[in-house]
Amino acid sequence: MVHQPEPSVVALVGNPRVGSRTLTAAAHVAGRLGVDVTAIDLATIGHQLFTADRSLLDPALSAVANARLLVVATPVYKASYTGLLKSFLDLYGPDGLAGVVAVPLVVSGNAAHALAGEVHLRPLLVELGATVPTRSLTVTEAELADLDEAFDRWYARAAAPLQLALASDLVGAQR
C-alpha cells in the first residue's frame, strides 16, 4: 500500500464575529483531518469584500481555491449560511473551486437546523465545482463542549468517501 501524505487543509470561516466558536470548531475539525492547517476567518477580512483594497482578500481567495481539503464553516443564520460567507464565495466564477475537496461544517443552535448544510451549503459548493464527498458535519452548540465526539460520529461514515476523493485528486494531479 502506498502511503499518502496527510492533506493540507484550509478552514474557511463565515461567522461575522472575530474569534468565534465557529472558528474554534473549524480549526479543530481541520486539525483532525490533516496537517498544515490554514484558517481564514472572514470576520477579519470581510471589510474588503466591497472595497478596492483586496490586499487581504486576494490571498484568501487563492488559498481557498488551491486547497486540497477545504472545511467551510458557518453558523446557521436565518436557517442557512451567513451572508458574509456567501459574499466571499460569490467572488469565484463557475468552477472556481474545481479540484477542491470540501467539507461543509455547520454550527447550529439546535438540532432543528441539522439540514442547513445539506440543503444550502453543499449545493453552493458543488455549484462552484468543489467535490463534496460526505454529508455535512453539523455541530450543535451543546456539542461544542466535546467536538471530538461529534467529529468521531461523523468521521465514522465520512472517512472512506473523503479518502477516496482525496486519492482520486492525487491520481488526477499525476496525469
Protein Blocks (a to p, Z undefined) as FASTA:
>chain_A
ZZddddddddddfbfbghiaklmmmmmmmmmnmghiacddfklmmmmmmcfblklmmmmm
mmmmmpfbdcdddddeehiacfklmmmmmmpcehklgoiacddddddfbfklmmmmmmmm
mmmmmmnopacfbccddddfklmmmmmlmmmmmmmmmmmmmmmmmmmmmmmmmZZ
